[in-house]
Amino acid sequence: MKAVQAAFPPGAERRLGGLSVHVHSIGVGEYWLAQTGMGLEKASRSARQLLVQQPIDLVVSTGFACALVEADVGALLVGLEVVQRTGQRSESVQSQSLAVPGNERNLTLTFIKTLVPPERIGRFVSTDRVIDSAREKREFARETEAVGLDMESAALAAEACRAQVPFVVIRSVSDLLDEDLPLDFNLFLRPTGWLKGVATVLTTPSSLLGLGRLRRQSLIAAQALTDFFRHYAATMATETQQRELSRT
């Protein structure tokens, strides 16, 4: 959230029900930034609160992602389709196509394609848990043919589709296809798992080293998001200004 906010001039905080939204203006455009929290359920609830109360031209799922293709830390991945994988591997995959048209989405995709190579644009997969092993990441890549993995985009896509709002995924790589995460972060998603998670960190030196590496990678990914959205907002402001001039 801080990485994306850093791309915009100071804004104002608003409350929509229980959702906190930061509103930033550039020219005649407004950008509403909402932090959903981790996971499909939180993302769905936040998107629903926002979309029923505010007209939106484009919903963007952003943040960090695991690369399911060859990519460097900080590389941008773009999702034009999302599949959801929950439960056991045998569970069916639900696909959500993101084809709701819109001028803002068209302009965004045109801009993105000048920065992101085609091999990093395609499908995302969202899960209900952290995928921490390189072996399982490779399985997801093979079975879904996705470019990136996260825990929110499928829920956001579903809510955007329900509201008939254009949608796109723009995320930066924080962990790579062929690397294991330093510990099982799913422990921290369960109230009873915190003590075990903390104990693992304190008693396993390799976990501490791995967390240091992941922190450095997250800082690189965060800077990539700031740079992208700063450039994006400036470009969209120029496009809007040119359209207004052409009308006059």
Beta strands, then each sheet from edge to edge (+ up, - down):
strand 1: 12-16
strand 2: 19-26
strand 3: 29-34
strand 4: 59-67
strand 5: 76-85
strand 6: 94-97
strand 7: 121-127
strand 8: 148-150
strand 9: 167-175
sheet 1: 1+ 2- 3+
sheet 2: 6+ 5- 7- 8- 4+ 9+
end
